[in-house]
Amino acid sequence: MKRKILGLALFVVGLFLIFCAMWVFQETTIRASNSPDGRYLLVVLKRNLDSLPVMPGQGSDVRCFVELRRRGNGQLILRKDVDMLQNVEHIQWESDRVWINSHSAISYEGKLIGIW
């Protein structure tokens, strides 16, 4: 009887650890911005692993990703790592590119323009 209880407990703990591992490596959308013509989408993502508790004031210091996608089919045009979430505060769309914080731009063809 004790072996059955121990086996069941280990099974439950194992399931819990598997679900925790799956959650940790998923990504969460922080914000999304549509182009003025509605053809493109800029998505800011962060991994749940980076969302684990941090010291006060460090929430925007987590690493994130920026993805430029086609709106119709969701095709990924460019995915770029960004050191800190706070570096992706202002998104401004132009006719052929999207600017991020006025110093980094991505053209709609996926070419990186400027400095990150």
Summary of the structure (lengths in Angstrom):
residues: 116
radius of gyration: 19.7
end to end distance: 60.9
largest distance: 70.6
contacts: 293
relative contact order: 0.14
helix: 29%
strand: 38%
